[in-house]
Amino acid sequence: MSVKRSSGSQGIDRLHARRQLRRRRALFAFGILCVVLIGAAVWGLWQPVVRIARVDVSGTNVPLAPLAAPALSGSYLGIIPRDSIFFFPAESVRARILAAEPTLASLSIERDGFRAIRIVANPRVPLATWCGATYDALASPHTNFPTGTDDIGSQATSSTATSNASTQKVGVGASTTSATSCSVFDAGGFVYASAASSTPVLPFLLYAPLVNGATTTPAYLAQADALPATFDFARQAGSHGSPVVSIVIRASAGEVDDYLASGTRLTYVLGQEAEALAALASASQSASLNLADGSIAYVDLRFPGKVYVKKVGSTQ
C-alpha cells in the first residue's frame, strides 16, 4: 500500500536539492578561482621584476657571485624559479660558498629590493702559520735527547748542566720552510689558506698533526684546544731573552718543542705550560741562563722540579 507524500515534504526535498546544487556550484567556482590565482602567482614569480639579477658582495674581494649562481639556477619541481626573490635558497647559497671558499668563516645573505641579494662575508682571521704535521728531523735534534745529564733544580745555583751527548746547533727558528709551503690557521685551529698571501696575528711557525691524520688542507689541527696555552707559553718564554720562532707539537709523545730565534730549544710536556714556565723562570734567575746568545742547545723542562740544560759544543 503506497503512501502519497504531502506537498510540504516534497517542497522541502526540492529546497534541499537546490541548496546542494548551489553549494556544489560555489565550491566549483571557488576551485576555479584558486587555480586561476595559483596560476597567476606562478606566472608572476617567473616575471623578471621579481627574479634575482644581481648578487652584491661586501666584506671580501673574493668574487662570490659565480659561486652562488649554481644554487640560483633551475626551479623547484619545475614550478617556482630558484632565483625568485621570495623563494631563493639562502642556505644552499651559503653552503656552496663556504664549501668553495674556506677563507670565509661565515656570511649573511639578505634581500636588496626585488632584483638583488646582498652577501656580507666574514673572513677568517689568520692566527699563526702551520708548516706541516711533523718537524724536519734533519734540521732539529729534538728526537735525540741526552739521557745522562746533570740537572738544575728549581733552587739550583750552578750555571748549566752538561751532557756527553753531542748536539747540533740549530739555526734561527730551526726551519728552512718557505712561506709558500705553509698555511695559515684561525683561532679554531682550521688550516685553510696559503701563508704566502696572509699576515697572521702571531709570528710562530707551528708543526702539528691534523685531525684524523689528514695530509692535505683545509683541515683542522688535532691539538686545536691546546693552542691557547701553547702560544701563551711561547710568548712568555720569549721574554727570557730570545723570542720563540717555531713550535713543534709531538702528539705521539705528548710533548712540545719551542725553538728560539737564537737556536735554543725548549721542551716541555703538553698541557703543563704553567709548571714549565715556573721552572724556566727559576732556572733563569738561579743559574743565569743566557737564551739569547745561542750558547745553549736545549733546555729540558719535562721533569717536575728539574731543568736539564745542554750547551752548544759541549762534549762532557
Beta strands, then each sheet from edge to edge (+ up, - down):
strand 1: 54-58
strand 2: 75-76
strand 3: 80-81
strand 4: 104-111
strand 5: 116-123
strand 6: 128-130
strand 7: 151-153
strand 8: 183-185
strand 9: 190-194
strand 10: 205-207
strand 11: 219-220
strand 12: 244-250
strand 13: 255-260
strand 14: 265-269
strand 15: 296-300
strand 16: 306-311
sheet 1: 1+ 5+ 4-
sheet 2: 2+ 3-
sheet 3: 7+ 16- 15+ 14+ 13- 12+ 10+ 6+ 8- 9+ 11-
end
